[in-house]
Structures are given as structure tokens and as C-alpha cells.
Amino acid sequence: MRALAAFAMSGRSQAALVAAGSAVLSLILPLVAVISSAVVALATLRQGAWEGLGVVGLAAIGSGGLAWLTLGAPLAGLGFLTVLWLPVWGLALVLRRTGRLALAVQTAALAGLLVLVGLHLAMDDPAVYWAGILEPLRASVVEGGVVGEAQSKDLIAALSKWMTGAFAGSLYVQFLLGLFLGRWWQGLLYNPGGFGAEFRSLRLSSLLGYAALGVGALRLGWPDAIWGYELLVLLVPLLFLQGMAVAHGVRQSLGVGVGWLVALYLLLVVAMPYSELLVAGVGLLDLWLDLRHRAERRAEGRSKPNH
């Protein structure tokens, strides 16, 4: 990863090459998209807005050419421009100019909210659109004998109602992953340990906690209101990030071995989604209890000599 980041930072053309190549590759391996957006974030964070835009422009041209030659899709560059690069460029610019990771994270969530509202405004019934997208999946599982015809229709009907919120939430989380990877690369090359310290101190606005409690209460009162679920889908990733920052910060303050974090990450994988909700709950509590500060005070108390 360090070698790739160093190569991308050796010049605008090199950065554009990595961004364009990984973007086209993401059409086959979707997770590679994060590397593409991270290159844009790194160039913007390190060298400023215009250099970041220069990389975006060259990458759009290059990816369009590559996609045309390999996949016959010359308009792919425009899609990468709007979905991968420009949003992350904007977030990197916010972070570069303010130095506040929390503000960049909350700006990403606001972008997700705008996407959610835009989808509802653009379509009379987004669930109908998603049902059409999911229809081939329904047909394949019925043909495979996984579920029956009636059950599959009920399942797709339920999923289609949730997909709008899930899409908006996953989109802004993708933006954040690109930003975080770019920031980590920046620390790796120019400020070792910088991103770790920045992430451990991540503190979001307590207003998000009140919003989460309010939406949760409304969900209990109106369980059939799908917008309540959609808003929770946008809020939970923010609280999860806060909870992970707490976990890393408390481990640092108490001097606990790295094995504790390894166990946490394994739990996140084997017990999803319940473990993620638990971490989000910790993040929610931290908005008011400041668990990291409490851990620091406890560590200071241990280090003081007894008289």
C-alpha cells in the first residue's frame, strides 16, 4: 500500500493512472473502487484543490478510454467522476481546510441524506424501482429451489422498501472509506501515526445522538414508516465510527495489547450485524459520557505513585 501511494504521489499522471485503472477494475472487483477514490483524496489532501481536480480530470479521460477499449463502455468515466471522485474530492477539501475529521464525516452523511431525498423526489415509488432491479435475483433463487414463489415475492417486497436507505447509506460510507484510506496514506508517507491519532480523537456532534434517539422513538411509534428506517440507516454508521474511535482510544489510554482490537474485529465479522449495533451503541453513549476521557483519567490515576 505504501509503494502504491508513493507511486501515485510521484506525479499527476501517475495518480491519474492509479485512479483510472483501479476504477475500471472496480467494475469487476467492486472493493477496488476505494483505492481509486483514495488516490483523489490523497492528492487533494497533500497538494490542494486544484491538484486534486487535475487528477480527477485526467482519471476521467483515462478511465473512459480504458473502459471503452476493454468493456465497450466509454461513458464509464462520467460515472466514476460523479460517484467515486468528486464527492471524495469535496470531503478531502473540507478536511484539508478545516483539519476536522468529524466535520468531514458529518458532511459525508449529509451527502447521503441529500441522495436519499433526491431519490424520493425523482421517483414516485422507489420500492417499485428496486423490485425491478431485484427481480432477476428472485427468479434465480426460485429456480434454484431456495425459496418458494410466494415467499420470494414477500421477501423482495420487503427488501425493496429498504433499498433506498441502504443505497444512500452505503454510498456515503464508500465516500468515507476512500477519504480514510487517502488520509491514512498521507500519514504513512508524511506523518507516521497521524491518522491513528486523528481517528482516536474523532468526536461527532451530540445533536446526532439526539437525532438517533428521536428517530428510534418515532420508529417505535410508527413501525411501518419506512422513512424512519432510512434515517436510522444513515445515522448508525456515524455512531459505529464513533464507537470504533472509542475502542481504539480506550485501548491506547489503558495500554491494552493489540490482541484486544483483533478480538473486536473478529467479533464484528462473526457476529454481524449485532456486534456493529453494539459498537454503535457505545458510540451513542460516548456522545454524552466521554468514555475516552474517563479512560485517560483512569490511566493517569494508575500511573500516579501512592504515598
N, C-alpha and C positions, 0 to 999 in steps of 0.2 A: 504494500500500500504506500509506503514512504517513497519507494522508487517511482511509482506511478504519479504521485503528487509532485515529486521533484521534476519529473519529465514535463508534466503539464505546466509547471511554473517556469520552465526554461524559455517560453516564448508564447505569443498569442496563437500562432499557428499550431503549436504543439497542444495547447489547451483545447483549441477548437477540434483538433483531430481526436483527442480522447473523448471529448463531449459528444461529437458526432458519431464516432464509432460505437461507443457504449450505448448511445440512444438507439441506433439501428439494431444493435444486438439485443436490446431490451424487447424488441418485437418478438423475439424467440424466447429469451430469458428475462422476464419482466423485472426481476430484482436488480438487474444491472442498471436500470434507469436511475437508481440512486447515485451511482458513480457519475453518470452524466451530469445530473444537476449539481452534484458536489463540486465538480470542476468549475462550474459557473460561480458557485458560492465562493470557492477559494480565490478565484481571480478577482472577484468583486471585493471580498474582504481585505485582500492583501494590496490590491492595486487601484481600487476605486471603481466608481460607477461606470465611467466611460470605457475602461479596460474590460470590465465585465460585459458591457454591451457589445464591445468589439468581438469578444469570444462568442457571444450568443449569435451575432450576425454571421460570422464565419461558420460556426457549427450548423446553423440553419441551412446555409447553402450547401455545405459538405454533406450533411445528413440527407438532404433532399436528393443530391446526386447519388449517394450510396444506396438509398432506398429504391431509387429508380432503376439503378443497374442490377441490384440483387433481387428486389422484390416487385419491381414494376409499380412502385408507389411513390411518385415524385412529390406528392403533397404531404408526405410524412414529416418533412422539415417544418412545415407550418404547425402541425400538431405538436411536435416536440417544443416548438417555440412557445406555444400558449400553455401547454400542460406541464412541461418539465422545467423550462429555463427562465422565462420571465417572472413567474411567481417567486422562485428561489432567488433570482437576482434582486427582486424587491425586498425580500426578507433579509438578505445579506446586506443590503444597503441600510436598512433600519438598524441592524446590529452594528455595522461599521460606524455609523454616525452617532449612535447613542451609547454603544457599549453595554446595552442592557439585553441580555439573553431573554429575560422574561417578557420584555416588550415584543421581541421578535416572535416568540412562541404565541403570545396572545394575538398578534397581528395575523399569524397563520390561521388561528382558529376563527378570526373574523372573516378571513377569506373563505374558509369552509362554510361559514354561515351565509355569506353572500351567494356562494354556489347553491346552497340549499334553497334559499329564497328564489334565486333565478330559475332553478329547475321547476319549482312550483308555479312560477309566473309563466314560464314558457310552455308548460303542458297542462291541459285540463285535468288529467288524472295520471300522475307519474306511475302509479301502480300498473296501469294498463301497458305502458311502455315497457316496464321491467318484466311484466308477464310475457310479453312477446320475446324479449331477449332470453328469458329462461325456458321458453317452450322447448327448444332442442334438448336441453338437459332433462326436462320432464319426460320427453318421449324416449330418451335413451335409457333412463332408469326403469321406465315401464317395460320397455322391450327386454331389458336385462332381468326382469323379474324381481327387482329390488323392492318395489312397492306396487300396489295396485293402482288402477286408473283413477278411482275416486280419491284415494289417499294422496296421489301425486298432485291432483288438481288443488286439493286443500293446502298442501304444502307450498306449492308455487304461489297460490293466492296470498298466503301468509308472508312468504319471503318477499314478494313484490311490493308489499306495503312498507317493508323495512329498508328496501334497497336504496331509496333516495337519501336517507340519512346516513346509511352505511357508505354510500359512494362519496358524499361530501366529507364525512369524517376521514375515510381512508385517503382522500385526495390531499387534505391539509396535513395529515400525518406523513404522507410521502414528501411533501414540501419540507417538513421539519427534518426528516431523515437526511435529505440532501444537504440542508443547512448545517446540521450537526456534523455530518461527515466532513464537509468542507471546513468547518471550524476546527475539527479535530486535526485535519491535515495541516491547517495553518499553525496550530500549536506544535504539531510534530516537527514541522520544518523550521519554525522561527521562535517558538515559545514553549519548550517542552513542559508538559504538565499544566499548561494554561487552560485548556478546555476542561480538564478534570476539575480544577478549582472553580471554574465558572459554572459548571453544571451542578456541583455540590452546593453552590450558593443560590441556585435557582429558587426564586420565591415569586409566585404569582399573586395577583390581586385577590384580596379576601372577598371581593364582590363576586368572583367566580364561585366561591363556596356558597354564598347566599343564593346565587342563581341556581346552583345544583340542588340545594335543599328545596328551593321553591318549585323547581320543575319536578323533582321527585314527589313532593306533596301533591302537585297537580296530577301527576301520573296515578297516584293512589285514588284521587277523587274522580278522575276521568280516565279509567284504564283503556278505553277504546280510542282515545285521542292520539293518533299516530304522531302528531307534531311533538308531543311530549317525549316520545321515544327518540325522535330525531334530534331534539335538543340535547337529550342526555348523551346520545352518541357523540355529539360534538364536545361535550363537557368532560366526559370520562377520560379521554386521552390526556387532557390537560392535567387532571388530578393524578393520573397514573405517572406522568412525568415528574410532578411534584413529589409523589411518593418515592419514586426511584432516586430523586435527588436527596430525599431524607435518608434513604437506606445507605447511599454512598457517603453522605455527610456524617451520619452517626457512626458508621464503621471507621471513618477517618479520625473522628474525635476520640473514640474509645480505643483506637489502636487494635481493633479486632482483625484477625487474619483474613486474607483474601478468600479463604475457603468458605467463609460465611456468605460472601457475594456469589460464589459459584453455586452454593446450595440454593440461594434465592433464584438465580436464573434458571436452574434446573426445575425448580418448583413452578416457575412461570410457564415452562414448556409442558410439564406433565399434568398440571392441574388447571390449565386454561379452560374457561375464562375466569374461573372463580379466584385464582391467585391474582390475576390482573385487577379484579374488582376489589380484592383485599388491599392491594398496594394503593389503588385509587382512594380507598377509604382512609388509609394512612395519610395520603396527600391532603385529603379534605381536612382531617384533624389538624395537620400541621399549619394550615392557614391561620388557625387561631391559637394553637398550643405552642408553636415554635419548638418542635421536638429537637431540632439540631442545636438550638441554643441551650436547651436543657442538658443535652448530651455533653456539650462543651463545658458547662458548669460542673457537671458530674466528674468529667475528666480532670478539670482543674482542682477539684476538691480531693481527688485521689493523689494528685501529684504534690500537694502541699504537705510538708513534713509535720508529723504530730509532735506536739510539745507537752 
